[in-house]
Amino acid sequence: MKSKVLALSLGAAVFSFGAMSNAFADGAALFQAKGCAGCHGAGGNAPVMPVYPKLAGQNEQYLLQQMKDIKSGARSNGQAAVMKGVIANVSDAEMAEIAKYLAGAK
């Protein structure tokens, strides 16, 4: 009986871990899916307007903080009003993945 309970517990843990790792797509896919590339260009390096920043290669923590500040309203300068509507549908975990991706992009 103990071995059945242990086996079921282990199976549930493995299943949960697999579901959790699949819950978050990689940063590149999120960058596309959340519409970021529409303004910042493919890979975050070719903005469609000169006032939109190039994001590729920026510091990961800086990028993450900017996204969080825009979402919370702490940042409201520049193009933050445009970003506010977009970033509203991006979770903190997704922001972290996008920031990680952009920091490594060239």
N, C-alpha and C positions, 0 to 999 in steps of 0.2 A: 504494500500500500504506500509506504514512504517513497519507494522508487517511482511509483506512478505520479505522485504529487510533485516530486522533484522534476520528473521528466516534463510534466505539464507546465510547471513554473518556468523551467528553462526554455521550453518551446514558446511560451507567451513572451518571455523577455526577448528572445531572438526575433520574434515576429514584430514586437513593438519597436525594437531597434531598427529593423528593416523598414518599417513604415515611417519612422521618424526620419531616416536618412533620405527616403524618397519624397518626403513632404516638401523639401526645399530643392528647387531646381538650381543649377549652377548660376552664377552671376551673369554670365553671357546670355543665357536664355532669359533670365529675368529682365535684363537690360532691354532686350527686344520685346518681350511680352508686356512689360509695363509701359511701353511707349517712349522710353528714354531716347532711343536711336532716332525717333522722329524729329527731334530738335538738335540733339548733340551729335548725330551722325553715327554711322557704323563704327563700333569700337570706341565711341566717345571722343573721336579725334577729328571729326569733320562737321562742326556745327553748321546748321542750315542758314543761320544769320550771324553776322559778326558780333552781336551783343551776347550771344550764347557762348558759354565757356567751353574750351577743350577740357575734357575730364580725364582722358587717358594719361596715366603716369602720375597723377596727383597722389598725395599722401592718403592712405586708406582711412586713417582716423579723421583727417580733415574732411574728406568726402562724406563720411558717415555723419559727422557732426553737422555739416551744412544741410544734409537731407533732414536730419532730426529737427534742426532749428527752423527750417522752412515749414515742416509739418506742424510744429507746435506754435508757430507764429513768432518765435523769438527773432527770426530773421525775416524782414519784410522789405528789404531794399532791392534794388536792381530788378531782376526778372523773377523775384520770389513769388509775386502774385500769379505769374504764369505757372510756376512749378507747384504752387499750393494745391491746385486741383488734381494734378497728376500724382503727386506724392501722397495724397490722402488715401489712396488705395494700395499703398505699399507698407507692409509690416516692418517692424524693426529688424526681424531676422532677414527679410528680403533686402532691406537697405544694406545690412552688413555684407551680404553676399555680393550685391552690386558694387559696393565700395571696394571689396577685395578684388573683384574682377577688374575694375577700372584701374586700381593701383598697379596691377600687373600688366595692363595693356600699354602698348607703345603707339 
